[in-house]
Amino acid sequence: MTAESTTGGAAGGDDAPGSFDLRHPPRRDLLDDCVHCGFCLPTCPTYQVTGEEMESPRGRIHLMDLAARGEIGLDEAFGAHIDSCLGCLACVTACPSGVRYDKLIESVRPQVERNVPRPRLDRLFRALIFAVMPYPRRLRLAALGGLLYRRLGLRALAHRSGIIRVLPPRLRAAEALLPPVTVRGLFARTAAFTPAVGACRMRVGLLAGCAQRVFFGDVNAATVRVLAAEGCDVTVPPGAQCCGALSVHAGHEDDGLARARATIALFERYELDAVVANVAGCGSTLKEYGDLLRDDPEWAGRAAAFSARVRDVSEVLAELPPRAPRHPVRARVAYHDACHLANAQGIRRQPREVLATVPGLEVHDIAEAELCCGSAGIYNLVQPETAEDLGRRKAANLEAVKPDVVATSNAGCLLQIRRHLDAGVPVVHPVQLLDASIRGVEPVSKGELA
């Protein structure tokens, strides 16, 4: 498909492509909604780090507007400002005018991927990421390499010798983000079907994910146990690959749509009341399938029906009256709102309500909760300096609560926060705390939940 072709026409009849190609340029009505008031500035992570206008939502919208009018081209400078956006969508939540920055950045990122040439090393690095991360088997092999790197003492040697300090920032970031996996954990499998404990109240399908199943199989296992304990028949479709979230958020439109179609077809084989996600970034994309595939006559209706059934695990658990007995878990928890849960899906209340059912658990909010931790899909790999600033800032705000444990609902956030947080504080998914309570694990220990 060429840059000039469309997938059913540009979104909205009055769009003026200007320097953009004809495939879903940013909509003129959405661009015009921004009155440049500045309410987005305090919530924008890149503006907070740089203080530069063009690194803010309203600055990027101004650039999009100029490009739509043909007054500037889609050059490297334009692409750099779009690339630097984390897509955290805190600005959408903060905007008093209801500007749909989410729709604007979603339409412009593919434009950058198609029309802005990248330097060779940047192109190769990004290609390597997408050749590995969406594929669980390849990711598992890479994780095994990382495990050997630790076990053989190579990591300790690299740090003692100072080799790490001379590596390019992106490689340093990749090395620092290596998760503390085990061979047993890497090859653990989640059962394809787990029956409800007692009478079935709901039939759900769980998206196992790509990075989630490789690095956080313990989170998937805890999710299945909790859902089953609360009366859900849980199906985990075998053979599932990446849902397309990584691709969609990075502007790899065609790959993201192909993965969306495959995910829909996979879950359509089962009779389910809901499709459950326990990764915020994945869940937000699953809920967007209907919009992403709106121009595809064969898939539009199926995608809309699929998205209507998607629920974050906290939504399901908040809707079901608690059935399983809870044992006390006496711990002070710092809760981090994952951006794609709080901002993209508007889910803030439900995780806190679920944690409130655990006796003895103290849940504390943190300062600057609206600021992204710097994970944002592949952001902490391709924009490592900004991501590190944000990661350190988030860790400081979490540590200020003096927590026994930190909880957050996104795989990327778990990795990013673990990198920067004091090593003595475990970082977990909220469902793991509920699982510990239902199983009677007390007190919360790093060995049980880290």
Secondary structure, DSSP 8 states (H G I E B T S, - for coil): --TT--SSS-SSTT---TTS-SSS---HHHHHH-----TTGGG-HHHHHH--GGGSHHHHHHHHHHHHTTSS---HHHHHHHHT-----HHHHH-TT---HHHHHHHHHHHHHHHS---HHHHHHHHHHHHHTT-HHHHHHHHHHHHHHHHTTHHHHHHHHTHHHHS-HHHHHHHHT-----HHHHT----SEE--SSS--EEEEE---SHHHHH-HHHHHHHHHHHHHTTEEEE--TT----SHHHHHHT-HHHHHHHHHHHHHHHTTS--SEEEESSHHHHHHHTTHHHHTTT-TTTHHHHHHHHHTEEEHHHHHHHS---S------EEEEEE--HHHHTSS--SHHHHHHHHTSTTEEEE--TTTTS--S-TTTHHHHSHHHHHHHHHHHHHHHHTT--SEEEES-HHHHHHHHHHS-TTS-EE-HHHHHHHHHHT--S--HHHH-
